Amino acid sequence: MMWFKSCPRCETGDLVLERDSYGWAFQCLHCGFMKDVPKPEHAKSILESLDRSRRPAAVA
């Protein structure tokens, strides 16, 4: 699965969900950012939490 322009590090990179001998992880195709994912079913919630951490805080 691929998410376009979703990398929390470079903000323009495309994330892919991949599996290797260590388990599942998100990887940015542009900058190499990696984030472990315990189970592929949790990928969407982890991606949403990464997205929330990247948004600027609301100013009151």
PyMOL Python script that loads the backbone (N, CA, C, O; Angstrom):
from pymol import cmd

cmd.read_pdbstr("""\
ATOM      1  N   MET A   1       0.838  -1.159   0.000  1.00  0.00           N
ATOM      2  CA  MET A   1       0.000   0.000   0.000  1.00  0.00           C
ATOM      3  C   MET A   1       0.893   1.236   0.000  1.00  0.00           C
ATOM      4  O   MET A   1       1.991   1.206   0.557  1.00  0.00           O
ATOM      5  N   MET A   2       0.435   2.317  -0.617  1.00  0.00           N
ATOM      6  CA  MET A   2       1.229   3.533  -0.718  1.00  0.00           C
ATOM      7  C   MET A   2       0.392   4.756  -0.347  1.00  0.00           C
ATOM      8  O   MET A   2      -0.776   4.868  -0.720  1.00  0.00           O
ATOM      9  N   TRP A   3       1.024   5.674   0.402  1.00  0.00           N
ATOM     10  CA  TRP A   3       0.396   6.941   0.765  1.00  0.00           C
ATOM     11  C   TRP A   3       1.269   8.049   0.193  1.00  0.00           C
ATOM     12  O   TRP A   3       2.446   8.160   0.534  1.00  0.00           O
ATOM     13  N   PHE A   4       0.686   8.869  -0.678  1.00  0.00           N
ATOM     14  CA  PHE A   4       1.426   9.926  -1.337  1.00  0.00           C
ATOM     15  C   PHE A   4       1.570  11.149  -0.434  1.00  0.00           C
ATOM     16  O   PHE A   4       0.628  11.536   0.259  1.00  0.00           O
ATOM     17  N   LYS A   5       2.752  11.748  -0.449  1.00  0.00           N
ATOM     18  CA  LYS A   5       3.067  12.969   0.301  1.00  0.00           C
ATOM     19  C   LYS A   5       2.656  12.863   1.766  1.00  0.00           C
ATOM     20  O   LYS A   5       2.006  13.764   2.298  1.00  0.00           O
ATOM     21  N   SER A   6       3.032  11.772   2.414  1.00  0.00           N
ATOM     22  CA  SER A   6       2.617  11.519   3.796  1.00  0.00           C
ATOM     23  C   SER A   6       3.776  11.369   4.770  1.00  0.00           C
ATOM     24  O   SER A   6       3.554  11.038   5.935  1.00  0.00           O
ATOM     25  N   CYS A   7       4.989  11.600   4.330  1.00  0.00           N
ATOM     26  CA  CYS A   7       6.145  11.400   5.207  1.00  0.00           C
ATOM     27  C   CYS A   7       6.205  12.493   6.270  1.00  0.00           C
ATOM     28  O   CYS A   7       6.154  13.676   5.934  1.00  0.00           O
ATOM     29  N   PRO A   8       6.312  12.118   7.562  1.00  0.00           N
ATOM     30  CA  PRO A   8       6.394  13.130   8.614  1.00  0.00           C
ATOM     31  C   PRO A   8       7.750  13.830   8.654  1.00  0.00           C
ATOM     32  O   PRO A   8       7.856  14.917   9.223  1.00  0.00           O
ATOM     33  N   ARG A   9       8.793  13.234   8.063  1.00  0.00           N
ATOM     34  CA  ARG A   9      10.114  13.862   8.088  1.00  0.00           C
ATOM     35  C   ARG A   9      10.275  14.875   6.953  1.00  0.00           C
ATOM     36  O   ARG A   9      10.531  16.052   7.207  1.00  0.00           O
ATOM     37  N   CYS A  10      10.127  14.431   5.713  1.00  0.00           N
ATOM     38  CA  CYS A  10      10.369  15.331   4.579  1.00  0.00           C
ATOM     39  C   CYS A  10       9.098  15.995   4.059  1.00  0.00           C
ATOM     40  O   CYS A  10       9.182  16.943   3.278  1.00  0.00           O
ATOM     41  N   GLU A  11       7.939  15.526   4.467  1.00  0.00           N
ATOM     42  CA  GLU A  11       6.616  16.085   4.154  1.00  0.00           C
ATOM     43  C   GLU A  11       6.210  16.000   2.687  1.00  0.00           C
ATOM     44  O   GLU A  11       5.069  16.322   2.357  1.00  0.00           O
ATOM     45  N   THR A  12       7.095  15.582   1.808  1.00  0.00           N
ATOM     46  CA  THR A  12       6.721  15.426   0.397  1.00  0.00           C
ATOM     47  C   THR A  12       6.917  13.995  -0.076  1.00  0.00           C
ATOM     48  O   THR A  12       6.564  13.656  -1.205  1.00  0.00           O
ATOM     49  N   GLY A  13       7.475  13.163   0.780  1.00  0.00           N
ATOM     50  CA  GLY A  13       7.778  11.792   0.404  1.00  0.00           C
ATOM     51  C   GLY A  13       6.568  10.877   0.447  1.00  0.00           C
ATOM     52  O   GLY A  13       5.596  11.128   1.160  1.00  0.00           O
ATOM     53  N   ASP A  14       6.652   9.814  -0.330  1.00  0.00           N
ATOM     54  CA  ASP A  14       5.593   8.812  -0.409  1.00  0.00           C
ATOM     55  C   ASP A  14       5.935   7.649   0.515  1.00  0.00           C
ATOM     56  O   ASP A  14       7.036   7.103   0.447  1.00  0.00           O
ATOM     57  N   LEU A  15       4.994   7.269   1.379  1.00  0.00           N
ATOM     58  CA  LEU A  15       5.202   6.158   2.304  1.00  0.00           C
ATOM     59  C   LEU A  15       4.646   4.872   1.709  1.00  0.00           C
ATOM     60  O   LEU A  15       3.586   4.867   1.084  1.00  0.00           O
ATOM     61  N   VAL A  16       5.378   3.784   1.914  1.00  0.00           N
ATOM     62  CA  VAL A  16       4.902   2.463   1.528  1.00  0.00           C
ATOM     63  C   VAL A  16       4.936   1.574   2.770  1.00  0.00           C
ATOM     64  O   VAL A  16       5.781   1.749   3.648  1.00  0.00           O
ATOM     65  N   LEU A  17       4.022   0.636   2.832  1.00  0.00           N
ATOM     66  CA  LEU A  17       3.979  -0.338   3.915  1.00  0.00           C
ATOM     67  C   LEU A  17       4.627  -1.598   3.390  1.00  0.00           C
ATOM     68  O   LEU A  17       4.135  -2.216   2.445  1.00  0.00           O
ATOM     69  N   GLU A  18       5.751  -1.984   4.016  1.00  0.00           N
ATOM     70  CA  GLU A  18       6.513  -3.139   3.547  1.00  0.00           C
ATOM     71  C   GLU A  18       6.764  -4.108   4.688  1.00  0.00           C
ATOM     72  O   GLU A  18       6.660  -3.758   5.864  1.00  0.00           O
ATOM     73  N   ARG A  19       7.094  -5.323   4.313  1.00  0.00           N
ATOM     74  CA  ARG A  19       7.420  -6.358   5.291  1.00  0.00           C
ATOM     75  C   ARG A  19       8.788  -6.917   4.969  1.00  0.00           C
ATOM     76  O   ARG A  19       9.112  -7.182   3.812  1.00  0.00           O
ATOM     77  N   ASP A  20       9.601  -7.098   6.026  1.00  0.00           N
ATOM     78  CA  ASP A  20      10.894  -7.743   5.863  1.00  0.00           C
ATOM     79  C   ASP A  20      11.043  -8.789   6.964  1.00  0.00           C
ATOM     80  O   ASP A  20      10.059  -9.160   7.602  1.00  0.00           O
ATOM     81  N   SER A  21      12.250  -9.261   7.188  1.00  0.00           N
ATOM     82  CA  SER A  21      12.455 -10.317   8.177  1.00  0.00           C
ATOM     83  C   SER A  21      12.202  -9.842   9.608  1.00  0.00           C
ATOM     84  O   SER A  21      12.042 -10.669  10.505  1.00  0.00           O
ATOM     85  N   TYR A  22      12.161  -8.526   9.840  1.00  0.00           N
ATOM     86  CA  TYR A  22      11.916  -7.982  11.170  1.00  0.00           C
ATOM     87  C   TYR A  22      10.454  -7.656  11.422  1.00  0.00           C
ATOM     88  O   TYR A  22      10.063  -7.442  12.570  1.00  0.00           O
ATOM     89  N   GLY A  23       9.643  -7.614  10.384  1.00  0.00           N
ATOM     90  CA  GLY A  23       8.229  -7.304  10.539  1.00  0.00           C
ATOM     91  C   GLY A  23       7.787  -6.233   9.557  1.00  0.00           C
ATOM     92  O   GLY A  23       8.428  -6.017   8.529  1.00  0.00           O
ATOM     93  N   TRP A  24       6.676  -5.557   9.884  1.00  0.00           N
ATOM     94  CA  TRP A  24       6.080  -4.539   9.021  1.00  0.00           C
ATOM     95  C   TRP A  24       6.620  -3.163   9.377  1.00  0.00           C
ATOM     96  O   TRP A  24       6.934  -2.889  10.535  1.00  0.00           O
ATOM     97  N   ALA A  25       6.726  -2.292   8.363  1.00  0.00           N
ATOM     98  CA  ALA A  25       7.205  -0.926   8.598  1.00  0.00           C
ATOM     99  C   ALA A  25       6.758  -0.011   7.469  1.00  0.00           C
ATOM    100  O   ALA A  25       6.585  -0.434   6.326  1.00  0.00           O
ATOM    101  N   PHE A  26       6.575   1.272   7.829  1.00  0.00           N
ATOM    102  CA  PHE A  26       6.404   2.304   6.820  1.00  0.00           C
ATOM    103  C   PHE A  26       7.793   2.724   6.381  1.00  0.00           C
ATOM    104  O   PHE A  26       8.708   2.794   7.202  1.00  0.00           O
ATOM    105  N   GLN A  27       7.961   3.005   5.100  1.00  0.00           N
ATOM    106  CA  GLN A  27       9.228   3.528   4.620  1.00  0.00           C
ATOM    107  C   GLN A  27       8.958   4.616   3.594  1.00  0.00           C
ATOM    108  O   GLN A  27       8.115   4.459   2.711  1.00  0.00           O
ATOM    109  N   CYS A  28       9.686   5.725   3.721  1.00  0.00           N
ATOM    110  CA  CYS A  28       9.565   6.826   2.763  1.00  0.00           C
ATOM    111  C   CYS A  28      10.478   6.535   1.578  1.00  0.00           C
ATOM    112  O   CYS A  28      11.652   6.210   1.756  1.00  0.00           O
ATOM    113  N   LEU A  29       9.942   6.650   0.388  1.00  0.00           N
ATOM    114  CA  LEU A  29      10.728   6.392  -0.818  1.00  0.00           C
ATOM    115  C   LEU A  29      11.676   7.535  -1.154  1.00  0.00           C
ATOM    116  O   LEU A  29      12.580   7.366  -1.972  1.00  0.00           O
ATOM    117  N   HIS A  30      11.480   8.704  -0.530  1.00  0.00           N
ATOM    118  CA  HIS A  30      12.298   9.871  -0.847  1.00  0.00           C
ATOM    119  C   HIS A  30      13.451  10.067   0.128  1.00  0.00           C
ATOM    120  O   HIS A  30      14.591  10.252  -0.297  1.00  0.00           O
ATOM    121  N   CYS A  31      13.169  10.028   1.445  1.00  0.00           N
ATOM    122  CA  CYS A  31      14.220  10.335   2.429  1.00  0.00           C
ATOM    123  C   CYS A  31      14.686   9.130   3.240  1.00  0.00           C
ATOM    124  O   CYS A  31      15.699   9.219   3.934  1.00  0.00           O
ATOM    125  N   GLY A  32      13.977   8.007   3.170  1.00  0.00           N
ATOM    126  CA  GLY A  32      14.391   6.812   3.897  1.00  0.00           C
ATOM    127  C   GLY A  32      13.813   6.678   5.295  1.00  0.00           C
ATOM    128  O   GLY A  32      14.162   5.736   6.006  1.00  0.00           O
ATOM    129  N   PHE A  33      12.940   7.588   5.713  1.00  0.00           N
ATOM    130  CA  PHE A  33      12.301   7.503   7.026  1.00  0.00           C
ATOM    131  C   PHE A  33      11.653   6.126   7.193  1.00  0.00           C
ATOM    132  O   PHE A  33      11.053   5.600   6.256  1.00  0.00           O
ATOM    133  N   MET A  34      11.778   5.536   8.409  1.00  0.00           N
ATOM    134  CA  MET A  34      11.141   4.255   8.691  1.00  0.00           C
ATOM    135  C   MET A  34      10.428   4.320  10.033  1.00  0.00           C
ATOM    136  O   MET A  34      10.914   4.934  10.983  1.00  0.00           O
ATOM    137  N   LYS A  35       9.272   3.678  10.096  1.00  0.00           N
ATOM    138  CA  LYS A  35       8.484   3.574  11.329  1.00  0.00           C
ATOM    139  C   LYS A  35       7.935   2.160  11.405  1.00  0.00           C
ATOM    140  O   LYS A  35       7.219   1.718  10.506  1.00  0.00           O
ATOM    141  N   ASP A  36       8.270   1.443  12.487  1.00  0.00           N
ATOM    142  CA  ASP A  36       7.785   0.079  12.667  1.00  0.00           C
ATOM    143  C   ASP A  36       6.280   0.062  12.891  1.00  0.00           C
ATOM    144  O   ASP A  36       5.719   0.970  13.503  1.00  0.00           O
ATOM    145  N   VAL A  37       5.639  -0.983  12.386  1.00  0.00           N
ATOM    146  CA  VAL A  37       4.198  -1.194  12.535  1.00  0.00           C
ATOM    147  C   VAL A  37       4.015  -2.589  13.131  1.00  0.00           C
ATOM    148  O   VAL A  37       4.424  -3.571  12.511  1.00  0.00           O
ATOM    149  N   PRO A  38       3.403  -2.707  14.332  1.00  0.00           N
ATOM    150  CA  PRO A  38       3.271  -4.018  14.959  1.00  0.00           C
ATOM    151  C   PRO A  38       2.463  -5.005  14.113  1.00  0.00           C
ATOM    152  O   PRO A  38       2.835  -6.172  13.988  1.00  0.00           O
ATOM    153  N   LYS A  39       1.371  -4.537  13.541  1.00  0.00           N
ATOM    154  CA  LYS A  39       0.533  -5.376  12.683  1.00  0.00           C
ATOM    155  C   LYS A  39       0.033  -4.516  11.535  1.00  0.00           C
ATOM    156  O   LYS A  39      -0.216  -3.326  11.729  1.00  0.00           O
ATOM    157  N   PRO A  40      -0.121  -5.080  10.354  1.00  0.00           N
ATOM    158  CA  PRO A  40      -0.588  -4.271   9.225  1.00  0.00           C
ATOM    159  C   PRO A  40      -1.986  -3.703   9.438  1.00  0.00           C
ATOM    160  O   PRO A  40      -2.346  -2.704   8.817  1.00  0.00           O
ATOM    161  N   GLU A  41      -2.778  -4.326  10.307  1.00  0.00           N
ATOM    162  CA  GLU A  41      -4.120  -3.816  10.589  1.00  0.00           C
ATOM    163  C   GLU A  41      -4.054  -2.467  11.305  1.00  0.00           C
ATOM    164  O   GLU A  41      -4.997  -1.680  11.230  1.00  0.00           O
ATOM    165  N   HIS A  42      -2.938  -2.195  12.003  1.00  0.00           N
ATOM    166  CA  HIS A  42      -2.776  -0.949  12.746  1.00  0.00           C
ATOM    167  C   HIS A  42      -2.164   0.160  11.897  1.00  0.00           C
ATOM    168  O   HIS A  42      -1.954   1.264  12.400  1.00  0.00           O
ATOM    169  N   ALA A  43      -1.879  -0.097  10.650  1.00  0.00           N
ATOM    170  CA  ALA A  43      -1.181   0.863   9.796  1.00  0.00           C
ATOM    171  C   ALA A  43      -1.939   2.176   9.671  1.00  0.00           C
ATOM    172  O   ALA A  43      -1.330   3.243   9.742  1.00  0.00           O
ATOM    173  N   LYS A  44      -3.244   2.122   9.489  1.00  0.00           N
ATOM    174  CA  LYS A  44      -4.021   3.342   9.286  1.00  0.00           C
ATOM    175  C   LYS A  44      -3.992   4.229  10.524  1.00  0.00           C
ATOM    176  O   LYS A  44      -3.822   5.442  10.408  1.00  0.00           O
ATOM    177  N   SER A  45      -4.155   3.640  11.709  1.00  0.00           N
ATOM    178  CA  SER A  45      -4.144   4.453  12.926  1.00  0.00           C
ATOM    179  C   SER A  45      -2.757   5.042  13.189  1.00  0.00           C
ATOM    180  O   SER A  45      -2.656   6.168  13.676  1.00  0.00           O
ATOM    181  N   ILE A  46      -1.699   4.313  12.882  1.00  0.00           N
ATOM    182  CA  ILE A  46      -0.339   4.833  13.054  1.00  0.00           C
ATOM    183  C   ILE A  46      -0.087   5.976  12.079  1.00  0.00           C
ATOM    184  O   ILE A  46       0.515   6.984  12.448  1.00  0.00           O
ATOM    185  N   LEU A  47      -0.536   5.828  10.856  1.00  0.00           N
ATOM    186  CA  LEU A  47      -0.375   6.880   9.864  1.00  0.00           C
ATOM    187  C   LEU A  47      -1.134   8.135  10.284  1.00  0.00           C
ATOM    188  O   LEU A  47      -0.633   9.244  10.099  1.00  0.00           O
ATOM    189  N   GLU A  48      -2.332   7.981  10.848  1.00  0.00           N
ATOM    190  CA  GLU A  48      -3.099   9.130  11.323  1.00  0.00           C
ATOM    191  C   GLU A  48      -2.390   9.828  12.475  1.00  0.00           C
ATOM    192  O   GLU A  48      -2.407  11.056  12.550  1.00  0.00           O
ATOM    193  N   SER A  49      -1.762   9.064  13.383  1.00  0.00           N
ATOM    194  CA  SER A  49      -1.043   9.687  14.496  1.00  0.00           C
ATOM    195  C   SER A  49       0.201  10.412  13.989  1.00  0.00           C
ATOM    196  O   SER A  49       0.558  11.458  14.531  1.00  0.00           O
ATOM    197  N   LEU A  50       0.868   9.884  12.966  1.00  0.00           N
ATOM    198  CA  LEU A  50       2.004  10.588  12.373  1.00  0.00           C
ATOM    199  C   LEU A  50       1.540  11.886  11.734  1.00  0.00           C
ATOM    200  O   LEU A  50       2.219  12.908  11.833  1.00  0.00           O
ATOM    201  N   ASP A  51       0.391  11.849  11.080  1.00  0.00           N
ATOM    202  CA  ASP A  51      -0.143  13.028  10.417  1.00  0.00           C
ATOM    203  C   ASP A  51      -0.520  14.095  11.441  1.00  0.00           C
ATOM    204  O   ASP A  51      -0.280  15.281  11.214  1.00  0.00           O
ATOM    205  N   ARG A  52      -1.111  13.683  12.573  1.00  0.00           N
ATOM    206  CA  ARG A  52      -1.492  14.636  13.613  1.00  0.00           C
ATOM    207  C   ARG A  52      -0.263  15.308  14.216  1.00  0.00           C
ATOM    208  O   ARG A  52      -0.304  16.498  14.530  1.00  0.00           O
ATOM    209  N   SER A  53       0.820  14.571  14.380  1.00  0.00           N
ATOM    210  CA  SER A  53       2.028  15.138  14.981  1.00  0.00           C
ATOM    211  C   SER A  53       2.705  16.132  14.045  1.00  0.00           C
ATOM    212  O   SER A  53       3.507  16.946  14.504  1.00  0.00           O
ATOM    213  N   ARG A  54       2.415  16.093  12.777  1.00  0.00           N
ATOM    214  CA  ARG A  54       3.040  16.963  11.801  1.00  0.00           C
ATOM    215  C   ARG A  54       2.263  18.254  11.583  1.00  0.00           C
ATOM    216  O   ARG A  54       2.826  19.227  11.082  1.00  0.00           O
ATOM    217  N   ARG A  55       0.977  18.286  11.948  1.00  0.00           N
ATOM    218  CA  ARG A  55       0.153  19.484  11.767  1.00  0.00           C
ATOM    219  C   ARG A  55       0.539  20.553  12.779  1.00  0.00           C
ATOM    220  O   ARG A  55       0.874  20.237  13.921  1.00  0.00           O
ATOM    221  N   PRO A  56       0.493  21.812  12.366  1.00  0.00           N
ATOM    222  CA  PRO A  56       0.772  22.886  13.337  1.00  0.00           C
ATOM    223  C   PRO A  56      -0.366  22.990  14.362  1.00  0.00           C
ATOM    224  O   PRO A  56      -1.522  22.698  14.056  1.00  0.00           O
ATOM    225  N   ALA A  57      -0.024  23.403  15.554  1.00  0.00           N
ATOM    226  CA  ALA A  57      -1.029  23.551  16.606  1.00  0.00           C
ATOM    227  C   ALA A  57      -1.960  24.705  16.270  1.00  0.00           C
ATOM    228  O   ALA A  57      -1.539  25.704  15.685  1.00  0.00           O
ATOM    229  N   ALA A  58      -3.219  24.563  16.642  1.00  0.00           N
ATOM    230  CA  ALA A  58      -4.206  25.619  16.405  1.00  0.00           C
ATOM    231  C   ALA A  58      -3.921  26.795  17.326  1.00  0.00           C
ATOM    232  O   ALA A  58      -3.635  26.617  18.510  1.00  0.00           O
ATOM    233  N   VAL A  59      -4.002  27.974  16.782  1.00  0.00           N
ATOM    234  CA  VAL A  59      -3.767  29.174  17.571  1.00  0.00           C
ATOM    235  C   VAL A  59      -5.116  29.768  17.955  1.00  0.00           C
ATOM    236  O   VAL A  59      -5.971  30.001  17.101  1.00  0.00           O
ATOM    237  N   ALA A  60      -5.295  30.008  19.250  1.00  0.00           N
ATOM    238  CA  ALA A  60      -6.579  30.533  19.728  1.00  0.00           C
ATOM    239  C   ALA A  60      -6.625  32.037  19.690  1.00  0.00           C
ATOM    240  O   ALA A  60      -7.637  32.633  20.059  1.00  0.00           O
TER     241      ALA A  60
END
""", "prot")
cmd.dss("prot")
cmd.show_as("cartoon", "prot")
cmd.util.cbc("prot")
cmd.orient("prot")
